[in-house]
């Protein structure tokens, strides 16, 4: 009875439940009733609110096919210790600053995509000195003149590092 009523009313009252598969909506109904009964018995509703939040986050995962695939694939092995929150910096993402703020005569470099951020991070770990030299060069001259290159090994192979630049005199336009 609860499942039927809840399954019918839920999408109208809580639109995010439309992303949940039918079986998950039925599970939500049962869990919410059980949690609410237990919360009423101890006169605290905090757990009922967190039940809604947890199910809403589950719906967000079902709504994003790429995220759903990553989180539902089989993973083997132990990935090691998890660092304390705040002890390790966040991985750079698209749009994040590639380094400290530019000087007035320098370009502001930003990662054009997540692969560029990961590639840059990997370069920094493997060849810090050369990466710093390359960084300084592209910070002042990101687009060399026709026929010239910023590296000594010109290649027709596209670079795994993609940056967007912001003109030193502009307030956000890219070239």
HELIX and SHEET records of a PDB file:
HELIX    1   1 UNK A    2  UNK A   13  1                                  12    
HELIX    2   2 UNK A   15  UNK A   19  5                                   5    
HELIX    3   3 UNK A   22  UNK A   42  1                                  21    
HELIX    4   4 UNK A   46  UNK A   63  1                                  18    
HELIX    5   5 UNK A   65  UNK A   72  1                                   8    
HELIX    6   6 UNK A  114  UNK A  126  1                                  13    
HELIX    7   7 UNK A  128  UNK A  140  1                                  13    
SHEET    1   A 2 UNK A 108  UNK A 111  0                                        
SHEET    2   A 2 UNK A 163  UNK A 166 -1                                        
END                                                                             
